[in-house]
Amino acid sequence: MPKLKHIMFSWLYLDKLLKGEKSLTIRAKKPNLKPGDLALVHSQGMILGKVRILSVQAKRLKDLGEEEAAQEGFQSVDQLKEALKKHYPHLKDSSYVYLIKFEWVERYDSPLADGEHAWPYALTPAEVAQLALSSGIELAEEDREILSLLAKEKSIRRAAVKLGGLSLRPLVRGVVRRAALELEKKGLLQRAASS
């Protein structure tokens, strides 16, 4: 199975992402993405869902049009170019940018938040990962991979680094929290007694 990729978005685009008004992102650097890749969408420390990459195309900034502006969630191409130049101050009209078109595969009803709640269980996240893997609960393949890594590394931080960097800690936390909730629903995990 191909490795799950990640796309990070500025907080400025969070509302457009949540409303589904964005089906394109434009980046100044060539992305490590290709058509068919699945990627988790991150913004503001939250994982909003999963997208499929439809296309990746290089284009000069000056050649962007109204269609790209609309897909990016802007009213006009001038607004789009202004936002890009604010985000990437080094861009010139002759600079190449990379257009990444995507479609939502899964949008989480409640985005998975980073550090939204303290860990409420007596077991550590690594122990919960191990329990989830051995319990037979239904897990997506990418969740299974992340939980296996967490169980092996015994640390959310180390698992995130192995996945590609500390910025992926919210991803690891979100996966283990979902697994914990599923285990709790099935009566396989209890919350720690509150003092």
C-alpha positions, 0 to 999 in steps of 0.5 A, a space after each residue: 500500500 502506498 505511504 500516506 502523504 501529508 498536506 499542511 495548510 495555513 490557518 488562513 485557509 481553514 474555513 475554506 477547507 472546512 466548507 469544501 470551497 478549496 479543491 486546489 493548492 498552489 505551492 512555490 516548491 515542487 511537492 512530493 506528491 503525484 496523482 493518485 496519492 492519498 494525503 491527510 489535510 492538516 491545518 491549525 493543529 487539526 487533521 481535517 480529513 483525507 484527500 486524493 491528489 488528482 494532478 500536479 502541474 507546474 505553471 508560471 505565476 503570471 499564467 494563473 487564471 480565474 479558474 485556478 483562483 476559484 478552485 483555490 477559494 478566491 474571488 479573483 486571480 488578483 486576490 490569489 496572486 496577492 495571497 501567494 506573494 504574501 505567503 511566498 515573498 520571493 515569487 515573481 510573475 515569471 516564477 513557476 508555482 505548482 498546482 495541486 488539484 485534489 478531491 476529498 476522500 474523507 472529511 472528518 465530522 470533527 477534525 482531530 485536534 492536537 492536544 484538545 484533551 489530556 490523555 484520559 486513560 491509565 494505559 500509555 498511548 503506546 500501550 493503547 496502540 499495542 492493545 488496538 493492534 491485538 484486539 481485532 478492532 477494525 482499523 484503516 491500513 494507514 492507522 494500523 501502520 501508525 499504531 505499529 510504529 507507536 507501539 514499537 517506538 513507545 513514544 508519540 514524538 519518536 513515532 512522528 519523527 520516524 513518519 517524517 517530522 515532529 509536525 506529525 505528532 498531531 497525526 499520531 495523537 489523532 490515530 491513537 485517540 480514535 483507536 482508544 475511543 473504539 476500544 472504550 466503546 467495545 469495553 476493552 479500555 477504561 478511563 483512569 479514575 479521576 482524583 
